[in-house]
Structures are given as C-alpha cells and as structure tokens.
Amino acid sequence: MPLLFSYGTLQQDEVQVATFGRLLHGQRDELVGFEQSVLSISDPYVVETSGKTEHLIVSFTGDDQNRVSGMVFEITDDELARADEYEVREYSRITVELASGRQAWVYVDARVADPS
C-alpha cells in the first residue's frame, strides 16, 4: 500500500472523510529539504471541503536544514487517485524519502522545478 505524506489539509478529519470516506491513522514524520509557503485556493469544492481559502504548499530547497513536519498515512491506490482529484493544479505529486527513511508520495508546488 502506498504511503502519503501530508503537511496540510489532508490531515483534517473533514477532508479525509470527504476524500477517502474514512479517517486515516498515521505517524508523525518530516519532509527534508523542502520549505512551506501559502497558496490561495479558489476551487469551490476544495474551499468548502477544507474550510480554508489558503493552503500550505511546499517547494524543494535541497537544504537538509529545511524540514516540514506532517503525518504519513498508509492508503490504497484508489485513495491515492482520490487525493489526486482533491488537489488543485498548482500541486504535483512526487515520491520523496522522509526523515524516517520511508518512501512516500507528497504534493509539492508544481510551479517550480521537480527535485528529481
């Protein structure tokens, strides 16, 4: 089963239920070499689901001192596809190695270069 790292709204109970039909259980972890910023969201479904017009977004810095805290969740392939539908076009899903050494999917800023 895939792992998904979330630093933002996918950690919210209401977003999980709307997106996955269930609450997820995860473990704390960190995304290394990325920094957070804020993105304004205008998609009505995403705003209604999350209750927020501003969402966190991360971009690659390559600096191991930059770390983003969040949760890593084990989800199904179908749930990963549903997460893709939830995220707006400014996000791109990539695979990263977390501070724990686990490989996970994460949504990063699609408007900047891919770190791979």
FENVENCOR-V417946 format. One line per field, one symbol per residue. ss: DSSP state (h for helix, s for strand, l for the rest). psi: psi as a letter, one per 30 degrees, with the letter a starting at -180 (. if undefined). burial: # if it has 16 or more other ideal C-beta (glycine too) atoms within 10 Angstrom, else .. A space follows every 10 residues. Layout:
ss: ???
psi: ???
burial: ???
This chain:
ss: lsssssllhh hlhhhhhhhh lllllsssss sslsssssss lllhhhhhhh lllsssssss llllllssss ssssslhhhh hhhhhhllll ssssssssll llsssssssl llllll
psi: klkkkkgbff fkeeeeeeef glklkakklk kkgllkakkk kfjeeeeeef gkfklllllk ffjffkkkka kkkklleeee eeeeeeklff kkklklklef fkklkkkljf flkkf.
burial: ..######## .#..##.### ...#.#..## ######..#. #....#..## ....###### .....###.# ###.#...## ..#..##..# #....#.#.. ...####### ......
